[in-house]
Amino acid sequence: MTATAEAQRPSGARDVVGQRLRRGTRTARRTSPLGVFLTLTLLPVPLLAATVTTAFAGGGTRRWFGGRSESQRAEAQAAKDAAAAAFYELDTAQRDLRISIETITAVDDSPAARRAVADFQQLGTRIDEVSGQYITAVDAHDLDRDDLEASAAARARTELTRAKDELTRVKQDLDRFEQGLGPLLGKAETQLARLAPAVERARQSLLAATTALDSVRQSQLKADDLAARLAALAPELTKLNQGAGRHGVPETLQRAERVARDAEAVRAEAERLPERAAEIDRRLVSLRTRAQALRTRAGQVEPVLSELRRRFSAACWQDLQRVPDLAETNVRQAETRLAEARTARDEQRWPDATSLLSTVRALLNTTDESVSAASDRLQRLNAVAKDPQQEIDRTRFAIRDAQRLAMAGRSTPEPRHARPLDDAVARLERAATGLEGRHPDYWHFLTETEAVRQTAARVVAQIREERGGVA
């Protein structure tokens, strides 16, 4: 029972409960779900109701009188025993509930948790009130008096019964309040259950990262950036070691998870570092070989352009005029970046080396495409100049295929399908007619037929999408 209720007990109490409550107190320790973080020292616990009852019934020099007086005395004594039992049950429930409230407040600072604390304090005030009423009723009546009158015993029974009823009613309110704490308490206990394992995982992750970093350094590889990241976690480890009692459960849990995540990232990168160094070495060799090959191929672009100029109209090769110069420039830049990447690798600046190699690769890809475009252009122009009908037939087949799909299951096609296909037919005819001149623009013809086939493909995709993929 609270200190307030204890203070309300009159100093002159003569009953057995009063004597035993003031005599031989004992301190009990109860461990809440806070584990090592919360240790509660409980107030003296009232004697068990059964013990109190036994004390009432045993010993004494009181003379017993028969008749109505003794019957009233027995009823009063029974009411006193029942009130003592209700008093003990309420006290026990309040102590248990206080542990639950402290568990919640250690973890949760939400408005709901603050309301629960305020409600518990209000219940504590009511408990103090009814406890004081009970103590007053007990101390007001000495049921061991030899001259106890029947009217005094009846009055004692009435007051003690009323005190017992009030204690029981408040105990019921306390039980209902405890049931409403279920979600908050469950959430708090879940976080507390996660706390110790999370802190341990953080420590183990830091240890694993340190071990991995030491292993990398023994293989003569630098890892200064990883070492700096690991050193930055030292203050966080210090706060973890200080415990949740100082920094709070939610903050400690978040810190433990963050430290474990960051330390795991350092460990993973440290373990990958030897493989990363070997991969950079392989890429340096591969890209250098590719740059040399592209320099050779770039030197072959000029003869291709000479043949294009000699055999085809200017429209077929004008956009390729700058390919040799661009190829030479790109290859030269790529070789410069390769040298810088080699320096970065030797200095073990891994991010810089990786970035430079990506730049080299992009330059070589662009050069490869432009050099290939010249030779591919000559090959395609040779083929269409020899037999343009093959390109025309290929394009007409694509149009007819789209037209058949548009007519499938219909007597007339949808205008949104028929119109672009009709335009494609006309476009193909114009492209074919353009080859009849003295110096035909074969490249324009090829780009037009490619555009017509793309139009037919878009119509086919649209029809299939509208029909749910069927056809």
C-alpha positions in Angstrom: 0.0 0.0 0.0 1.2 3.5 -0.6 3.1 5.6 1.9 0.1 8.0 2.1 -2.2 5.2 3.2 0.4 4.0 5.8 0.6 7.5 7.2 -3.1 7.6 7.7 -3.1 4.7 10.3 -3.7 6.1 13.8 -0.8 5.7 16.2 -2.9 4.1 18.9 -4.1 1.1 16.8 -4.8 -1.9 19.0 -5.8 -4.6 16.5 -3.6 -7.5 15.5 -3.3 -6.3 11.9 -2.2 -2.9 13.0 0.4 -4.4 15.4 1.7 -6.7 12.7 1.9 -4.0 10.0 4.0 -1.9 12.3 6.2 -4.7 13.5 8.8 -6.8 11.7 8.6 -5.2 8.3 10.4 -6.9 5.5 11.7 -5.6 2.2 11.0 -7.6 -0.9 12.7 -7.2 -4.3 10.7 -7.8 -7.4 12.3 -7.8 -10.9 10.2 -6.2 -13.6 10.5 -6.9 -17.4 13.1 -4.1 -17.4 15.6 -6.9 -16.4 18.9 -5.4 -15.5 17.7 -1.9 -16.1 15.0 -1.6 -13.5 15.2 -3.0 -10.0 12.3 -2.0 -7.7 12.5 -2.1 -3.9 9.0 -2.8 -2.7 7.4 -1.4 0.4 6.6 -3.7 3.3 4.0 -6.3 2.2 1.0 -6.9 4.5 0.8 -10.4 6.1 -1.2 -13.0 4.3 -4.9 -12.9 5.1 -4.7 -16.5 6.3 -2.0 -15.6 8.8 -4.0 -12.6 10.0 -7.1 -14.8 10.4 -5.1 -17.3 12.4 -3.7 -14.6 14.6 -7.3 -13.4 15.2 -8.5 -16.8 16.1 -5.6 -17.9 18.3 -4.5 -17.2 21.9 -5.5 -14.4 24.2 -7.0 -14.2 27.7 -10.3 -12.8 26.6 -13.3 -14.4 28.3 -16.0 -15.6 26.0 -19.6 -14.9 26.6 -22.5 -16.7 25.0 -25.5 -15.4 23.4 -26.1 -12.6 20.9 -23.0 -10.6 21.9 -20.7 -13.4 20.9 -22.5 -13.9 17.6 -22.1 -10.2 16.8 -18.5 -10.4 17.8 -17.9 -13.4 15.4 -19.6 -11.6 12.5 -17.6 -8.5 13.1 -14.4 -10.6 13.3 -15.4 -12.3 9.9 -16.0 -8.8 8.4 -12.6 -7.7 9.7 -10.9 -10.8 8.2 -12.6 -10.2 4.8 -11.5 -6.5 4.8 -8.0 -7.5 5.6 -8.0 -10.0 2.7 -9.4 -7.3 0.3 -6.8 -4.8 1.6 -4.0 -7.3 0.9 -5.3 -8.1 -2.6 -5.6 -4.4 -3.5 -2.0 -3.8 -2.2 -0.6 -6.7 -4.3 -2.4 -5.6 -7.4 -1.2 -2.1 -7.0 2.4 -3.2 -6.6 2.2 -5.5 -9.7 0.6 -2.7 -11.7 3.3 -0.2 -10.7 5.9 -2.5 -12.3 3.9 -2.5 -15.5 3.6 1.3 -15.5 7.4 1.6 -14.9 8.0 -0.8 -17.8 5.9 1.3 -20.1 7.4 4.6 -19.1 10.9 3.3 -19.5 10.2 2.6 -23.2 7.3 4.7 -24.3 6.9 8.5 -24.1 3.8 8.6 -26.3 0.6 10.5 -25.3 -1.1 7.2 -24.6 1.7 6.2 -22.2 1.5 9.6 -20.5 -2.2 9.3 -20.1 -1.8 5.8 -18.6 0.7 7.2 -16.0 -1.8 10.0 -15.1 -4.7 7.5 -14.8 -2.6 5.3 -12.5 -1.8 8.2 -10.3 -5.4 9.0 -10.0 -6.1 5.4 -9.0 -3.3 5.7 -6.5 -5.1 8.6 -4.9 -8.3 6.6 -4.6 -6.4 3.6 -3.2 -4.9 5.9 -0.5 -8.4 7.1 0.4 -10.1 3.7 0.7 -7.0 2.3 2.5 -7.2 5.1 5.0 -10.9 4.3 5.5 -10.1 0.7 6.1 -7.3 1.4 8.6 -9.5 3.9 10.4 -12.3 1.3 10.7 -9.9 -1.4 12.0 -8.3 0.9 14.6 -11.7 2.2 15.7 -13.0 -1.2 17.0 -11.2 -3.5 19.4 -13.0 -6.8 18.9 -10.9 -8.5 21.6 -12.5 -6.5 24.5 -14.2 -8.6 27.1 -16.9 -6.1 27.5 -17.6 -5.7 23.8 -21.3 -4.9 23.4 -23.4 -6.3 20.7 -24.2 -2.9 19.3 -20.5 -2.0 19.1 -19.8 -5.3 17.3 -22.6 -4.7 14.9 -21.3 -1.2 14.2 -17.8 -2.6 13.7 -19.1 -5.2 11.3 -21.0 -2.6 9.3 -18.0 -0.2 9.0 -15.6 -3.0 8.2 -17.9 -4.5 5.6 -18.3 -1.0 4.0 -14.5 -0.7 4.0 -14.2 -4.1 2.4 -16.7 -3.2 -0.3 -14.8 0.0 -1.1 -11.5 -1.9 -1.3 -13.1 -4.5 -3.6 -14.6 -1.9 -5.8 -11.3 -0.1 -6.3 -9.6 -3.4 -6.9 -12.1 -4.0 -9.7 -11.3 -0.6 -11.2 -7.6 -1.4 -11.0 -8.2 -4.7 -12.8 -10.0 -3.0 -15.6 -7.3 -0.4 -15.9 -4.7 -3.2 -16.1 -6.6 -4.9 -18.9 -6.6 -1.6 -20.9 -2.8 -1.4 -20.6 -2.4 -4.6 -22.6 -1.3 -3.0 -25.9 1.0 -0.5 -24.3 2.6 -3.1 -22.1 3.0 -5.6 -24.9 4.7 -3.0 -27.0 7.0 -2.1 -24.2 7.9 -5.7 -23.3 8.6 -6.4 -27.0 11.1 -3.5 -27.2 12.7 -4.6 -23.9 13.0 -8.2 -25.2 14.8 -6.8 -28.3 17.1 -4.5 -26.4 19.7 -6.9 -25.0 20.1 -9.0 -28.2 20.3 -5.8 -30.3 23.1 -4.4 -28.1 24.9 -7.7 -28.3 24.6 -7.8 -32.1 26.0 -4.3 -32.3 29.1 -5.4 -30.2 29.6 -8.5 -32.3 29.3 -6.5 -35.5 31.9 -4.1 -34.4 34.2 -7.0 -33.4 33.7 -8.6 -36.8 34.4 -5.3 -38.6 37.6 -4.8 -36.6 38.8 -8.3 -37.4 38.1 -8.0 -41.1 39.9 -4.6 -41.2 43.0 -6.1 -39.5 43.0 -9.0 -42.0 42.9 -6.6 -44.9 45.8 -4.6 -43.5 47.9 -7.7 -43.1 47.5 -8.3 -46.8 49.2 -4.9 -47.5 46.0 -3.3 -48.6 45.1 0.2 -47.3 41.6 0.7 -45.9 41.9 4.2 -44.5 38.3 5.2 -45.3 37.0 2.0 -43.7 39.1 2.6 -40.6 37.8 6.1 -40.3 34.2 4.9 -40.6 34.9 2.3 -37.9 36.5 4.8 -35.6 33.4 7.1 -35.9 31.4 4.3 -34.2 33.5 4.3 -31.1 31.5 7.1 -29.3 28.3 5.1 -30.2 29.8 2.0 -28.5 30.6 4.1 -25.4 26.9 5.1 -25.2 25.8 1.6 -25.6 28.0 0.5 -22.8 26.5 3.2 -20.6 23.2 1.5 -20.9 19.5 2.2 -21.4 19.2 3.5 -17.9 21.1 6.6 -18.9 20.0 7.1 -22.5 16.6 5.5 -22.6 15.4 2.2 -24.1 14.1 3.5 -27.5 17.2 5.6 -28.1 19.5 2.7 -27.1 17.6 0.3 -29.3 17.9 2.6 -32.3 21.6 3.2 -31.6 22.3 -0.5 -31.3 20.6 -1.2 -34.6 22.4 1.7 -36.3 25.8 0.6 -35.0 25.2 -3.0 -36.1 24.2 -1.9 -39.6 27.1 0.5 -40.1 29.6 -2.0 -38.7 28.3 -4.7 -40.9 28.7 -2.5 -43.9 32.4 -1.8 -43.0 33.0 -5.6 -42.5 31.4 -6.5 -45.8 33.5 -3.9 -47.7 36.6 -4.9 -45.9 36.1 -8.5 -46.8 35.4 -7.5 -50.5 38.5 -5.3 -50.7 41.0 -8.0 -51.9 38.5 -9.0 -54.6 37.8 -5.4 -55.5 41.5 -4.8 -56.0 41.9 -7.8 -58.2 38.8 -6.7 -60.2 40.4 -3.3 -60.8 43.6 -4.9 -62.0 41.7 -7.0 -64.5 39.7 -4.1 -65.8 42.9 -2.0 -66.2 44.4 -4.7 -68.4 41.2 -5.4 -70.3 40.4 -1.7 -71.1 44.0 -1.0 -72.1 43.8 -3.9 -74.6 40.5 -2.6 -75.9 41.8 1.0 -76.3 44.7 -0.3 -78.4 42.3 -2.3 -80.6 40.1 0.7 -81.1 43.0 2.8 -82.1 43.8 0.3 -84.8 40.2 0.2 -86.0 39.9 4.0 -86.0 42.7 4.1 -88.4 40.6 1.9 -90.8 37.7 4.4 -90.9 39.3 6.7 -93.4 39.5 4.1 -96.2 35.8 3.2 -95.6 34.8 6.8 -95.9 36.8 7.1 -99.1 34.8 4.3 -100.7 31.5 5.8 -99.4 32.5 9.1 -101.0 33.4 7.4 -104.3 30.4 5.2 -104.7 27.4 7.0 -103.0 25.9 10.4 -102.8 27.0 12.9 -100.1 23.8 12.3 -98.1 24.9 8.7 -97.5 28.2 9.6 -95.7 28.2 13.3 -94.6 27.3 12.5 -91.0 30.3 10.1 -90.7 32.9 12.7 -91.8 34.1 13.4 -88.2 34.3 9.8 -87.1 38.1 9.4 -87.5 38.9 12.6 -85.5 36.4 11.8 -82.8 37.7 8.2 -82.5 41.3 9.4 -82.2 40.3 12.0 -79.5 38.2 9.5 -77.5 41.0 6.9 -77.6 43.5 9.4 -76.4 41.3 10.6 -73.6 40.7 7.0 -72.6 44.4 6.2 -72.4 44.9 9.3 -70.2 42.2 8.2 -67.8 43.6 4.7 -67.8 46.9 6.1 -66.6 45.2 8.1 -63.9 43.2 4.9 -62.8 46.5 3.0 -62.6 47.9 5.7 -60.3 44.8 5.7 -58.1 45.0 1.9 -57.9 48.7 2.0 -56.9 47.8 4.6 -54.2 44.8 2.3 -53.2 42.3 5.1 -53.8 39.7 2.5 -54.7 36.7 4.8 -55.3 38.8 7.1 -57.6 40.1 4.1 -59.5 36.6 2.7 -60.0 35.2 6.0 -61.2 38.1 6.6 -63.7 37.6 3.1 -65.2 33.9 3.8 -65.7 34.8 6.9 -67.6 37.3 4.9 -69.8 34.6 2.4 -70.5 32.1 5.0 -71.6 34.6 6.6 -73.9 35.5 3.3 -75.5 31.9 2.4 -76.0 31.2 5.6 -77.8 34.2 5.2 -80.0 33.3 1.6 -80.8 29.8 2.6 -81.9 31.0 5.4 -84.2 33.8 3.2 -85.7 31.4 0.4 -86.3 28.8 2.8 -87.8 31.1 3.6 -90.7 31.7 0.0 -91.7 28.1 -1.0 -91.1 26.9 1.9 -93.3 29.1 0.7 -96.2 27.9 -2.9 -95.8 24.2 -1.9 -95.8 24.5 0.5 -98.7 26.3 -2.1 -100.8 23.5 -4.6 -100.1 20.7 -2.2 -101.0 22.4 -0.9 -104.1 22.8 -4.4 -105.3 19.2 -5.4 -104.6 16.8 -2.8 -103.2 13.8 -5.1 -103.8 14.8 -7.3 -100.9 14.5 -4.3 -98.5 11.1 -3.3 -100.1 9.8 -6.9 -99.8 10.9 -7.1 -96.2 9.1 -3.9 -95.3 5.9 -4.8 -97.2 5.8 -8.1 -95.3 5.8 -6.2 -92.0 3.0 -3.9 -93.2 0.8 -6.9 -94.5 1.4 -8.7 -91.2 0.0 -5.8 -89.3 -2.9 -5.4 -91.7 -3.9 -9.1 -91.3 -3.9 -8.6 -87.5 -6.0 -5.5 -87.8 -8.6 -7.3 -89.9 -8.7 -10.5 -87.7 -12.3 -11.1 -86.7 -13.5 -7.9 -88.3 -15.0 -6.8 -91.7 -13.3 -3.4 -91.5 -10.3 -2.4 -89.4 -10.4 0.2 -86.7 -9.5 3.7 -88.1 -6.8 4.2 -85.5 -5.1 1.0 -86.8 -5.8 1.4 -90.5 -4.7 5.1 -90.9 -1.1 4.6 -89.8 -0.8 1.5 -91.9 -2.1 3.2 -95.0 0.4 6.1 -94.4 3.1 3.5 -94.1 2.3 2.0 -97.5 2.4 5.4 -99.1 5.7 6.2 -97.4 7.2 3.0 -98.6 6.1 3.8 -102.2 7.7 7.2 -102.0 10.9 5.7 -100.7 11.0 3.2 -103.5 10.3 5.9 -106.1 13.2 7.9 -104.8 15.7 5.2 -106.0 14.9 5.9 -109.6 17.1 8.9 -109.9 20.7 9.0 -111.3 22.3 9.3 -107.8 19.8 7.7 -105.5 20.0 8.4 -101.8 20.2 4.8 -100.5 20.7 5.9 -96.9 17.4 7.9 -97.0 15.7 4.9 -98.5 17.1 2.6 -95.7 16.0 5.0 -93.0 12.5 5.3 -94.5 12.0 1.6 -94.7 13.2 1.2 -91.1 10.7 3.9 -90.0 7.9 2.1 -91.9 8.7 -1.2 -90.1 8.7 0.5 -86.7 5.2 2.0 -87.5 3.9 -1.5 -88.4 5.4 -2.9 -85.2 3.7 -0.2 -83.0 0.3 -0.9 -84.6 0.8 -4.6 -83.9 1.7 -4.0 -80.3 -1.3 -1.6 -79.9 -3.7 -4.2 -81.3 -2.4 -7.0 -79.0 -2.6 -4.8 -76.0 -6.2 -3.9 -76.7 -7.1 -7.5 -77.3 -5.4 -8.7 -74.1 -2.4 -10.3 -75.7 -4.5 -12.6 -77.9 -3.8 -12.8 -81.7 
